[in-house]
Amino acid sequence: MKDLVYLSRAFVEFGPFSKKEILDFQKRGILSAADYLRDEGSDTWLHYQEWLTVVPMPAPKLVKKSAPAKPAAKAPAKKAKKAA
């Protein structure tokens, strides 16, 4: 499967991870300035910032907007009892 990626940190290899996971790591600030990545089946390691420039970004999923929620009906106010 070509969508798998390996991460090298401090000369230790981790993975495989999906490209989506790597992009999530980057968003969450998990990737370090010293991290390198390589695609499965490749022997070429790229600095993660360079890898991010060459990896095709996944197309954003279109989210169908739903109609705005209707406000809830207010409960009828309780009537105060008249003192006798």
N, C-alpha and C positions, 0 to 999 in steps of 0.2 A: 504494500500500500504506500503510495507516494506522498500522502498527506501527513506522514509521521516525521517528527523532528526530534533530534537529540540535543541536549544541553550540556555544555562543558563548563564547569565552574571549578577553579583551582585544580585543573588537570584531572577532575573526576567527571565521568560521563553519566548523565541521568537521562532517563526516557525509556521508551519513546513517549512523546506527547503529541497531541494533535496540534495543528497550526492554530486552531481556535484557542486551545489552552495556552499556547505561547503568547498569543495576542492578549489574552486575559491576564497573564502574568505581567505583561508590560503595562497594561492599564492599571493594575493594582500595585505597581512599583516593586514587584518581586525580583525582576531582572536586575543584575548588578552590572556596573560599567566594565567588569572583567569577564562577563559571560560571552560564550561563543555558541553558535548553533550550526547544525548541519542537517540537511534533509536526509531521510533514510535512503540508502543506496549511493550516497555521495561521500567522498573522502575529504571534501573541501569544507573547512570550518570558516564561518563568517562571524565577525563581531555582531552581536545581536542588533545593534542599530543599523548596520549595513544590511543584515538579513531582512529587517523590517522594510527597507526600501525596495527590495527585490521580490518579496513575497506578494503574490496577488491577494489583495484584501478581499474578504468575502463580501458578497453583495448584502446590503442591509435587508433584513426581512421587512416586508411591508406589513404594517399592523393596521388592521381594519379598525377604524375609529367607530366606537359605539355611540349611540345617542346619549346625550348628557342625562344623568340620573335625575328623575323628577324628585322635587323635595317631598319629604314625607308629610302626610297630612297631620295637622296638629290635633292633639287629643282635645276634646271639648273641656272647657274650664269647669271646675266643680263649683256649684253654686253654694254660697255661704248659707248656713242654716240661720234662720231668723230666731233671735232670742225671744222667749215668750214672756 
